[in-house]
Amino acid sequence: MQPSTGKDRARLRKTTPVFLAGDIATTMSWYRGLGFEADYFPPGFCILSRDDIEIFFQVHPGYVRRTILAPASAKSGACSSKPTMPGRYSSKFPNRPA
């Protein structure tokens, strides 16, 4: 089946990503520091919003965020673990939550 085109095609207007988090409270606090409003919904779900966007987080016990931050030897203060994607480093957010 071919995708529809033109006037008969549905228009997509918005998407809302849902990410896993090991600690909702820490995640909410970090995003509040970036200007997001945070709404918590027990037992482990939050909606973060700012301007016209929303990001959802769902708690997953034992979840550990994968990192692509530079190792501590780069003196960025970012991360001391080995990067999972060699050649793609970022130290912009060194205190990002787990």
Secondary structure by P-SEA (a helix, b strand, c coil): ccccccccbbbbcbbbbbbbbccaaaaaaaaaaabbbbbbcccbbbbbbcccbbbbbbbbccbbbbbccccccccccccccccccccccccccccccc
